[in-house]
Structure formats: C-alpha cells, structure tokens
Amino acid sequence: MTKQIPFRFNIPSVSEFTQKIKHILESNFRDILVEGEISNLNQSRNGHYYFTVKDDDAQLPCVIWRNTAQRLETELRDGQQVVLGGDIQVYAPHGRYQMIVTLVQQAGAGRLQQKFEELKQKLEGEGLFDSRHKKQIPPFPEHIGVITSATGAAFQDIRSTFEQRWPVATLYLHHASVQGLNAAGELTEAIEYFHSSPNPVDLIIIGRGGGSLEDLWPFNEEIVARAIFNCSIPVISAVGHEVDFSISDFTADARAATPTQAVILATPDINEMKYLVDDYTNSLVSNIRQKIRDFQEYVNRLKQSHSLLVVQEKLRFQYAQLNSLSHSLRNSVIQTVMDKKAIVNIASGLLINKNPANKININYQYLEQTKERMQTRYERFVDCKSVQLAHVNHQLDKRNPIEPLERGFTRILQNGSWIRSKNHFQKGTNTLIEWKDGTEEFNS
C-alpha cells in the first residue's frame, strides 16, 4: 500500500466551505426571476409557506415568509404555473440552498392565450361552432343536469336562482373539478354520464365562477369541447364572468355570461307565467262573455222576424196533429193489449190442467220417502258391520304375538324358532331374547 502523503496546505472545515458557497450564491443571485410549477405546498403554523418550484428536469426549494405572503395576497396551490421573484439563500445547517420569494405572478397566460386561439380556429374550421348544429333550448324544462363543483359557489347560485325563478324543475348535480389537472377528464365524464343515462334530463348547464385564464382552462380543453358537441342533450355553457369566453361557450348550444344568467336563459319566470295565465284567462272570459251577448242579440232578432213566426205557427199545427195521432195510437194499443191478454188467460187455464209440474211434485215426494228408507237401512247395516269388525279386532288382538311383549313379557328365540317349552331349550346355542323395545343376543 502506497504511503499517503499529508496535505501541506490549510483544509477548510465544512462550515468554512459552506460559508464560501453561501457568499458566492447570495451575492450573485439576488432579485432573480424563475418560472416553474408549484408542488408540495405546505403552510406552517407560523403562516410561512414552504414549497418546491419545478420543471421537467430540476426543482428549487422555496419559502415565502408570513409577512410577505400577507402582502402578496396570492392564493397558492399545487400544480400552479408561476413566475417567482426573490433571492437565493443558503441554509448552512442543512447544507441546502433555497429561494426566498418576494414576488409571485401567474405564468403562462400568453402561451395559454395562443393555445386558446389555435384550438378555437381548429374547431371553428371543423364546423363545431356552426349555428346549424345548435339544439333548441326546451321552453319548460323539468329535469336539469348541472355539471360543476359541488363545493363551489356556482352551484349555490344556480340552485337559489332556480328556487326563485322555476321551482318546478328538478336539479341533478354531477360533481366535477372545475380547475386543475383532472378537471377536463371529470367534466367530460360528467357530460357522458348525462348523455348515456337511461333517464335523460331535458337540459344540461355546465360552468363555474370567474377566474384567471389558467383557472378556466379546463373549459378550453378539446375533449370537453367535443363532448359538448356530441352530447344529444342541449347544453348551456356558463363559465366565468361576462367578459370571459371559453371554447365550451362556442361549442355549447347556448352561452350564458354567468351561472345565474344560465338559469335565466334556461327557464321562464314562474311569476311572469302566472301573470300571463291570468291575462289569458281574463281575456278568454271577456271574449266568451262578448260572444254570448252577441248570440243572445242574434237570437232575439230571429225571434221577432216574420219567417220565424211562420215557422212557429207551422210547428204548433204539426204539434196538434201529432197529439191527435198519439192519442189514437195509445187507444189502439191499449185495446190490442187487452184482447191479447184475454187470449193469454184462456191459454193459461188450459195449460194449468195439463201442467207436468203436478206429476213432478208427486214423484218428488215419493223420491224423498224412498231416500229416507234407504238412509235408515244404510245406517242399520253400518252399525251391524261395525259390531262385527270390533269383535274381529278383539280376536286378532288376543292372537297378536306382540301383545305379550307389550305387557312386559319376553320371548326366547333359537335358530329363528320361538322356544315355548323348557324342554325345547338347547344349551350352548346362540339365544336371542326379544323385548318390546328391542332384542339382545348371547351364547347360552
């Protein structure tokens, strides 16, 4: 082994070496800007924010002190693309460097806007925005599907507006994230759910409240736009505020500036409908009353006309003739009925004498008497046979070989024969003793 030669110069300690790195980094990386995606965001009990900003190949630890965070008034979340400003600081105890953030800005707005315009032109070229594809919004929807976050304010606004404006409708909420990486997939899944449901709704409202372009971006995804376009149910897009436009607004069958306006666009006002019904009712009653008055006046004019008087005179004459003919016909019918009734009475007397019912009654009485005699004979026969049967059963019981066993006696069997006498008993032969409740075999 080669003998190690000792170093002939001063070797710095870890602390000294770290201090040199700290001086170099902190003096050369001040007021820097860096862009990346926030991950592992954590807020301490003291109000400080600790997180990592990263891209595909590297990551940088960051911290925002509580006072800075209060001043920035920025809502941070994982997955957010930001531009950070601040200084690099070396934390010597851990031997790591981190960025002390003093500035936070939303990143990528320009790129997102460019991506928005490119997708808009593509879908518009394919005809997804054409008015000929737009479905008619039903005038009186009863079942309405709502696609938004279950915890967001948008659904609360939609529900409260429905309760005030069109309470007869039933809302079906399908929760979906309205921002973040999973939002586009969840929105598409919700649209497909209503599209393929065996009990389809009349209308779908999809949307959320306002926000930045990045917050609203899931509604600019191509899969969401195509899902809306292919949906067989009319869709109203209500994304953001009035100044916000998304791809879903162009592909939907109708666009509302806000979720509240979507309800106004989707439904009539029930109070206006009540007023309208009252107006129609009053108008209808007034028209009917006027028609009745007009026809009454017309009838009164007809009653005073010469033609009607002539007709009335003819009717009175015809009515008198009709009464005379009716009286004659009534008398003729009465006489005819009386004649026929007399004939029927004569025929009825003749039939009574030859009525077979008399013979039937006599024969029926004879039959009843015969039946009683047969019943008596049958009962006597049965009683006699019952006595004979009881006697036979008694004799059989006396001859029953099991009967002694029932009274507590036993039976001795050898070679299958009943040993009735001591003289027939054979010693040394297998013997079977039988009781009423079983048998026992032994060798005597």
C-alpha positions as CSV (number, residue, x, y, z in Angstrom):
1,M,0.0,0.0,0.0
2,T,1.4,3.4,-1.0
3,K,2.1,5.6,1.9
4,Q,-0.2,8.6,2.0
5,I,1.5,12.0,1.8
6,P,0.0,14.5,4.1
7,F,-1.5,17.8,2.7
8,R,0.8,20.7,3.0
9,F,-1.9,23.5,2.9
10,N,-4.9,24.6,5.0
11,I,-8.0,22.5,4.5
12,P,-11.3,24.4,5.2
13,S,-13.9,22.9,7.5
14,V,-17.4,22.1,6.3
15,S,-18.7,25.3,7.8
16,E,-16.0,27.4,6.2
17,F,-16.6,25.8,2.8
18,T,-20.4,26.2,3.2
19,Q,-19.8,29.9,4.0
20,K,-17.9,30.4,0.8
21,I,-20.7,28.8,-1.2
22,K,-23.2,30.9,0.7
23,H,-21.3,34.1,-0.1
24,I,-21.0,33.3,-3.8
25,L,-24.6,32.3,-4.2
26,E,-26.2,35.0,-2.1
27,S,-24.1,37.8,-3.6
28,N,-24.6,36.7,-7.3
29,F,-28.3,35.5,-7.2
30,R,-30.2,38.5,-5.9
31,D,-33.5,39.8,-7.4
32,I,-33.7,36.8,-9.7
33,L,-36.8,35.6,-11.6
34,V,-37.6,31.9,-12.1
35,E,-40.6,30.2,-13.7
36,G,-42.0,26.7,-12.8
37,E,-44.8,24.6,-11.3
38,I,-45.6,24.7,-7.6
39,S,-45.5,21.3,-5.8
40,N,-45.5,20.0,-2.2
41,L,-47.1,23.3,-0.9
42,N,-47.2,23.4,2.9
43,Q,-48.1,26.2,5.3
44,S,-46.6,26.1,8.7
45,R,-48.4,27.1,11.9
46,N,-46.4,30.4,11.8
47,G,-48.0,31.2,8.5
48,H,-44.9,30.6,6.4
49,Y,-45.2,28.8,3.0
50,Y,-42.8,26.1,2.1
51,F,-42.9,24.5,-1.4
52,T,-40.9,23.5,-4.4
53,V,-40.9,25.1,-7.8
54,K,-40.0,22.6,-10.6
55,D,-39.9,21.8,-14.3
56,D,-39.3,18.5,-16.1
57,D,-35.6,18.4,-15.2
58,A,-35.0,20.2,-11.9
59,Q,-36.6,21.6,-8.8
60,L,-35.8,24.5,-6.4
61,P,-36.9,24.7,-2.8
62,C,-38.7,28.0,-1.9
63,V,-40.1,29.8,1.1
64,I,-42.4,32.7,1.5
65,W,-42.3,34.3,4.9
66,R,-45.7,35.1,6.6
67,N,-45.3,38.9,6.2
68,T,-44.6,38.6,2.5
69,A,-47.5,36.2,2.0
70,Q,-49.9,38.7,3.6
71,R,-48.6,41.4,1.4
72,L,-48.9,39.4,-1.8
73,E,-52.5,38.2,-1.1
74,T,-51.9,35.4,-3.6
75,E,-53.7,32.1,-3.4
76,L,-51.1,29.3,-4.0
77,R,-51.9,25.7,-4.9
78,D,-50.1,22.7,-6.2
79,G,-49.8,22.5,-10.0
80,Q,-49.9,26.2,-10.4
81,Q,-47.6,27.7,-13.0
82,V,-45.9,30.8,-11.6
83,V,-43.1,33.3,-12.0
84,L,-41.3,33.8,-8.7
85,G,-39.0,36.7,-7.8
86,G,-36.6,36.8,-4.9
87,D,-33.1,36.0,-3.6
88,I,-31.2,32.7,-3.2
89,Q,-30.3,31.9,0.4
90,V,-28.0,29.1,1.6
91,Y,-29.2,27.4,4.8
92,A,-25.9,26.2,6.3
93,P,-27.2,23.8,8.9
94,H,-28.7,21.6,6.2
95,G,-26.2,22.4,3.5
96,R,-29.0,23.4,1.1
97,Y,-30.0,26.4,-0.8
98,Q,-33.5,27.8,-1.3
99,M,-35.2,30.8,-2.8
100,I,-36.7,33.5,-0.5
101,V,-39.7,34.5,-2.6
102,T,-40.8,38.1,-2.5
103,L,-42.9,38.2,-5.8
104,V,-45.5,35.8,-7.2
105,Q,-47.1,36.2,-10.6
106,Q,-49.3,33.9,-12.7
107,A,-47.2,32.4,-15.6
108,G,-48.1,31.2,-19.0
109,A,-51.0,33.5,-19.7
110,G,-49.5,34.4,-23.1
111,R,-48.9,30.8,-24.1
112,L,-52.4,29.8,-22.9
113,Q,-54.0,32.6,-24.9
114,Q,-52.1,31.4,-28.0
115,K,-53.2,27.8,-27.4
116,F,-56.7,29.1,-26.9
117,E,-56.7,30.8,-30.3
118,E,-55.2,27.8,-32.1
119,L,-57.8,25.4,-30.7
120,K,-60.6,27.9,-31.5
121,Q,-59.5,28.2,-35.1
122,K,-59.2,24.4,-35.4
123,L,-62.7,23.6,-34.1
124,E,-64.3,26.5,-35.9
125,G,-62.7,25.1,-39.1
126,E,-64.3,21.7,-38.4
127,G,-67.8,23.4,-38.0
128,L,-68.2,22.8,-34.3
129,F,-69.4,26.4,-33.8
130,D,-71.9,26.4,-36.6
131,S,-75.4,27.5,-35.6
132,R,-76.9,24.7,-37.7
133,H,-75.7,22.3,-35.1
134,K,-77.2,24.2,-32.1
135,K,-80.1,22.4,-30.4
136,Q,-83.1,24.2,-29.3
137,I,-83.3,25.0,-25.6
138,P,-86.6,23.5,-24.2
139,P,-89.0,26.2,-23.2
140,F,-90.2,24.4,-20.0
141,P,-87.5,22.0,-18.7
142,E,-88.5,19.8,-15.8
143,H,-85.2,17.8,-15.3
144,I,-81.9,19.7,-15.5
145,G,-78.4,18.4,-15.1
146,V,-75.8,20.7,-13.6
147,I,-72.1,20.0,-14.0
148,T,-69.9,22.0,-11.7
149,S,-68.1,21.7,-8.4
150,A,-70.3,20.5,-5.5
151,T,-68.4,22.8,-3.1
152,G,-68.3,25.9,-5.3
153,A,-70.4,29.0,-5.2
154,A,-71.6,28.4,-8.8
155,F,-74.0,25.6,-7.9
156,Q,-75.4,27.5,-4.9
157,D,-76.1,30.5,-7.2
158,I,-77.8,28.1,-9.7
159,R,-79.9,26.4,-7.1
160,S,-81.1,29.6,-5.4
161,T,-82.0,31.1,-8.8
162,F,-83.9,28.0,-9.8
163,E,-85.8,28.1,-6.5
164,Q,-86.9,31.7,-7.1
165,R,-87.4,31.5,-10.8
166,W,-88.6,28.0,-11.8
167,P,-89.1,25.8,-8.6
168,V,-91.0,23.1,-10.6
169,A,-87.7,21.9,-12.1
170,T,-85.6,19.1,-10.5
171,L,-81.8,19.6,-10.5
172,Y,-79.3,16.7,-10.8
173,L,-75.8,17.7,-9.8
174,H,-72.9,15.8,-11.1
175,H,-69.7,16.9,-9.3
176,A,-66.7,17.7,-11.4
177,S,-63.5,19.6,-10.7
178,V,-63.6,22.9,-12.5
179,Q,-59.8,23.6,-12.4
180,G,-56.6,21.6,-12.1
181,L,-55.1,18.7,-14.0
182,N,-58.1,16.3,-13.5
183,A,-60.8,18.8,-14.3
184,A,-61.1,18.2,-18.1
185,G,-61.5,14.5,-17.6
186,E,-64.1,14.8,-14.9
187,L,-66.1,17.4,-17.0
188,T,-66.0,15.0,-20.0
189,E,-67.1,12.1,-17.8
190,A,-70.0,14.1,-16.4
191,I,-71.2,15.1,-19.9
192,E,-71.0,11.4,-21.0
193,Y,-73.0,10.4,-17.9
194,F,-75.9,12.6,-18.7
195,H,-75.6,11.8,-22.5
196,S,-75.9,8.0,-21.9
197,S,-78.3,8.0,-18.9
198,P,-81.4,5.8,-19.5
199,N,-83.4,8.6,-17.9
200,P,-82.1,11.7,-19.7
201,V,-82.5,15.2,-18.5
202,D,-84.1,18.0,-20.6
203,L,-81.1,20.3,-20.3
204,I,-77.5,20.5,-19.1
205,I,-75.8,23.5,-17.5
206,I,-72.0,23.3,-17.3
207,G,-69.9,26.0,-15.8
208,R,-68.2,27.7,-12.8
209,G,-67.5,31.2,-11.4
210,G,-64.8,33.5,-12.7
211,G,-61.1,33.2,-12.5
212,S,-57.8,33.6,-14.4
213,L,-57.3,32.1,-17.8
214,E,-55.4,29.2,-16.2
215,D,-58.3,28.6,-13.7
216,L,-60.8,28.5,-16.6
217,W,-58.5,26.4,-18.8
218,P,-60.3,23.0,-18.4
219,F,-63.3,24.5,-20.3
220,N,-60.8,25.2,-23.2
221,E,-59.7,21.6,-23.5
222,E,-60.5,19.9,-26.8
223,I,-62.0,16.8,-25.1
224,V,-64.5,18.9,-23.2
225,A,-65.5,20.8,-26.4
226,R,-66.1,17.6,-28.4
227,A,-68.0,16.0,-25.6
228,I,-70.4,19.1,-25.5
229,F,-70.7,19.0,-29.3
230,N,-71.5,15.3,-29.4
231,C,-74.0,15.4,-26.5
232,S,-77.6,14.7,-27.6
233,I,-79.0,16.9,-24.8
234,P,-79.0,20.8,-25.2
235,V,-76.1,22.3,-23.2
236,I,-75.7,25.8,-21.8
237,S,-72.2,26.9,-21.0
238,A,-71.8,29.3,-18.1
239,V,-68.1,29.8,-17.5
240,G,-66.6,32.8,-15.6
241,H,-67.9,36.3,-15.8
242,E,-69.4,38.2,-18.6
243,V,-66.1,39.2,-20.1
244,D,-64.8,35.6,-20.0
245,F,-65.1,33.4,-23.1
246,S,-64.1,29.7,-23.3
247,I,-64.2,27.1,-26.0
248,S,-67.1,25.4,-24.3
249,D,-69.1,28.7,-24.9
250,F,-68.7,28.3,-28.6
251,T,-69.5,24.6,-28.9
252,A,-72.5,24.7,-26.5
253,D,-76.0,25.2,-27.7
254,A,-76.2,28.5,-25.8
255,R,-73.8,30.7,-23.8
256,A,-74.5,32.4,-20.6
257,A,-72.3,35.1,-19.1
258,T,-72.6,33.7,-15.6
259,P,-74.2,30.7,-13.9
260,T,-77.1,32.8,-12.7
261,Q,-77.7,34.0,-16.2
262,A,-77.7,30.4,-17.4
263,V,-80.7,29.8,-15.2
264,I,-82.5,32.8,-16.6
265,L,-81.7,31.6,-20.1
266,A,-82.8,28.1,-19.4
267,T,-86.2,28.7,-17.7
268,P,-89.2,31.0,-17.8
269,D,-90.0,33.1,-14.7
270,I,-92.8,31.4,-12.9
271,N,-94.2,34.7,-11.7
272,E,-94.3,36.0,-15.2
273,M,-96.1,32.8,-16.3
274,K,-98.7,33.3,-13.5
275,Y,-99.3,36.9,-14.7
276,L,-99.5,35.7,-18.3
277,V,-102.0,32.9,-17.4
278,D,-104.1,35.5,-15.5
279,D,-104.1,37.8,-18.5
280,Y,-105.0,35.0,-20.9
281,T,-107.8,33.8,-18.5
282,N,-109.3,37.3,-18.2
283,S,-109.1,37.8,-22.0
284,L,-110.7,34.5,-22.6
285,V,-113.6,35.2,-20.2
286,S,-114.1,38.6,-21.7
287,N,-114.2,37.2,-25.2
288,I,-116.7,34.4,-24.2
289,R,-119.0,36.8,-22.5
290,Q,-119.0,39.1,-25.5
291,K,-119.7,36.1,-27.8
292,I,-122.6,35.1,-25.5
293,R,-124.1,38.7,-25.7
294,D,-123.7,38.7,-29.5
295,F,-125.6,35.4,-29.9
296,Q,-128.3,36.5,-27.4
297,E,-128.9,39.6,-29.5
298,Y,-129.0,37.5,-32.7
299,V,-131.5,35.1,-31.2
300,N,-133.7,38.0,-30.0
301,R,-133.7,39.4,-33.6
302,L,-134.6,36.0,-35.0
303,K,-137.5,35.6,-32.5
304,Q,-139.1,38.9,-33.9
305,S,-138.6,38.0,-37.5
306,H,-141.7,37.1,-39.8
307,S,-140.1,33.9,-41.0
308,L,-139.7,32.6,-37.5
309,L,-143.3,33.4,-36.7
310,V,-144.5,31.4,-39.7
311,V,-142.3,28.5,-38.7
312,Q,-143.7,28.7,-35.2
313,E,-147.3,28.6,-36.5
314,K,-146.5,25.5,-38.6
315,L,-144.9,23.9,-35.6
316,R,-148.0,24.4,-33.5
317,F,-150.2,22.9,-36.2
318,Q,-147.9,19.9,-36.6
319,Y,-147.8,19.5,-32.8
320,A,-151.6,19.4,-32.6
321,Q,-151.7,16.8,-35.3
322,L,-149.1,14.8,-33.5
323,N,-151.0,14.9,-30.2
324,S,-154.2,13.7,-32.0
325,L,-152.4,10.8,-33.7
326,S,-150.6,9.9,-30.4
327,H,-154.0,9.7,-28.6
328,S,-155.5,7.5,-31.3
329,L,-152.4,5.2,-31.3
330,R,-152.5,4.9,-27.5
331,N,-156.2,3.8,-27.5
332,S,-155.5,1.3,-30.3
333,V,-152.5,-0.2,-28.4
334,I,-154.5,-0.4,-25.2
335,Q,-157.4,-2.3,-26.9
336,T,-154.9,-4.7,-28.7
337,V,-153.2,-5.4,-25.4
338,M,-156.5,-6.2,-23.6
339,D,-157.5,-8.6,-26.4
340,K,-154.2,-10.4,-26.3
341,K,-154.3,-10.6,-22.5
342,A,-157.7,-12.3,-22.6
343,I,-156.4,-14.9,-25.1
344,V,-153.4,-15.5,-22.8
345,N,-155.6,-16.0,-19.8
346,I,-157.7,-18.7,-21.6
347,A,-154.5,-20.5,-22.8
348,S,-153.1,-20.3,-19.3
349,G,-156.1,-22.1,-17.8
350,L,-155.7,-24.9,-20.3
351,L,-152.0,-25.2,-19.5
352,I,-152.6,-25.5,-15.8
353,N,-154.7,-28.6,-16.3
354,K,-152.0,-30.2,-18.3
355,N,-149.1,-28.9,-16.3
356,P,-146.5,-31.6,-15.7
357,A,-145.4,-29.9,-12.5
358,N,-148.1,-31.7,-10.6
359,K,-146.7,-35.1,-11.6
360,I,-143.2,-33.9,-10.8
361,N,-144.3,-32.9,-7.3
362,I,-145.9,-36.3,-6.6
363,N,-142.8,-38.2,-7.9
364,Y,-140.5,-35.9,-5.9
365,Q,-142.4,-36.7,-2.7
366,Y,-142.1,-40.5,-3.4
367,L,-138.4,-40.0,-4.1
368,E,-137.9,-38.3,-0.7
369,Q,-139.7,-41.1,1.1
370,T,-137.6,-43.7,-0.7
371,K,-134.4,-41.8,0.2
372,E,-135.3,-41.7,3.9
373,R,-136.0,-45.5,3.9
374,M,-132.6,-46.2,2.2
375,Q,-130.8,-43.9,4.7
376,T,-132.3,-45.9,7.6
377,R,-131.4,-49.2,6.1
378,Y,-127.8,-48.0,5.4
379,E,-127.3,-46.8,9.0
380,R,-128.5,-50.1,10.4
381,F,-126.2,-52.0,8.0
382,V,-123.2,-49.9,9.0
383,D,-123.9,-50.4,12.8
384,C,-124.1,-54.2,12.3
385,K,-120.8,-54.3,10.4
386,S,-119.1,-52.1,13.0
387,V,-120.0,-54.5,15.8
388,Q,-118.7,-57.4,13.7
389,L,-115.5,-55.5,13.0
390,A,-114.9,-54.7,16.7
391,H,-115.3,-58.4,17.5
392,V,-112.8,-59.5,14.9
393,N,-110.3,-56.8,16.1
394,H,-110.7,-58.2,19.6
395,Q,-110.0,-61.7,18.4
396,L,-107.0,-60.5,16.5
397,D,-105.6,-58.7,19.5
398,K,-105.8,-61.9,21.5
399,R,-103.8,-63.7,18.9
400,N,-101.3,-61.0,18.3
401,P,-97.8,-62.4,19.1
402,I,-96.5,-59.0,20.0
403,E,-99.2,-58.4,22.6
404,P,-97.4,-60.3,25.5
405,L,-94.3,-58.2,24.8
406,E,-96.4,-55.1,25.2
407,R,-97.4,-56.4,28.7
408,G,-93.8,-56.8,29.8
409,F,-93.1,-60.4,28.8
410,T,-90.0,-61.6,26.8
411,R,-89.6,-64.1,24.0
412,I,-86.7,-66.5,23.6
413,L,-85.6,-67.4,20.1
414,Q,-83.1,-70.1,19.0
415,N,-82.3,-70.7,15.4
416,G,-85.2,-68.5,14.4
417,S,-87.7,-70.6,16.4
418,W,-89.7,-69.4,19.4
419,I,-88.8,-71.6,22.4
420,R,-92.1,-72.1,24.1
421,S,-91.0,-75.0,26.5
422,K,-88.0,-75.7,28.7
423,N,-87.6,-79.0,27.0
424,H,-87.0,-77.3,23.7
425,F,-84.3,-75.0,25.1
426,Q,-80.8,-76.0,23.8
427,K,-77.8,-75.0,25.9
428,G,-74.7,-73.8,24.0
429,T,-76.8,-72.4,21.2
430,N,-77.0,-68.8,20.3
431,T,-80.0,-67.3,22.0
432,L,-82.0,-64.2,21.2
433,I,-84.1,-62.5,23.8
434,E,-86.8,-60.2,22.5
435,W,-88.4,-57.4,24.5
436,K,-91.0,-54.8,23.3
437,D,-88.3,-52.2,22.8
438,G,-85.5,-54.4,21.3
439,T,-83.5,-57.6,21.2
440,E,-80.3,-58.9,22.8
441,E,-78.3,-61.9,21.6
442,F,-75.9,-64.1,23.7
443,N,-74.5,-67.6,23.8
444,S,-76.0,-69.8,26.5
